[in-house]
Amino acid sequence: MSYIFTLASDGKVILDKNCMKLVPSMKYLSEDELLFVILAVDYHSPYNKFPDEERYRKAKNHVYGTMQIEPWEEGRIKTAMNDYMSLQYDRRRELKKVLEKKLDLLQGALLMEEVATKITNTLTSIKELRKNIADLEKEILTGVSEYQSILEGKGNRSLIEIMQYSRNAFENLQKPQQPWQPQGQ
């Protein structure tokens, strides 16, 4: 269950008040637009297991039916999707997605490989990736946010602190990285 929103008994989406403080872009969305954003990018969306493009299309069909629109291309919805992603950002989940893509690539390469040593190396890599993915899944299933575990002392982070930390981590990821240079040069 997401900590960013809840569903009311009438099916309406209710965003956490802290969410609105951190990303005001969401308060300007209609109910349908907000539902689309949640279905398209929330880690707990029923469409989360699908690749991005397919997930967006499934979310669009869920909310708008057969209307000929692509909401993910509209400026304010695109901004809200990015903002929403920043609130829930979890390095472990994102790393798991990357590893799963690499696994798919290796499995495709394995089909084309004919040299025994390369097949063995690829199988070893696949086995290692599967182990790493399983380890990440266990970490994610524990339900403890990585940001809660960073807290020094004996307290718990508040929801807004977790969202702020997620947002900062997401924004740092989006910044272009400068190559390392030795000091004094």
Secondary structure by P-SEA (a helix, b strand, c coil): ccccccccccccccccaaaaaaccccccccaaaaaaaaaacccccccccccaaaaaaaaaaaccccccccccccaaaaaaaaaaaaaaccaaaaaaaaaaaaaaaaaaaaaacccaaaaaaaaaaaaaaaaaaaaaaaaaacccccccccccccccccaaaaaaaaaaaaaaaaccccccccccc
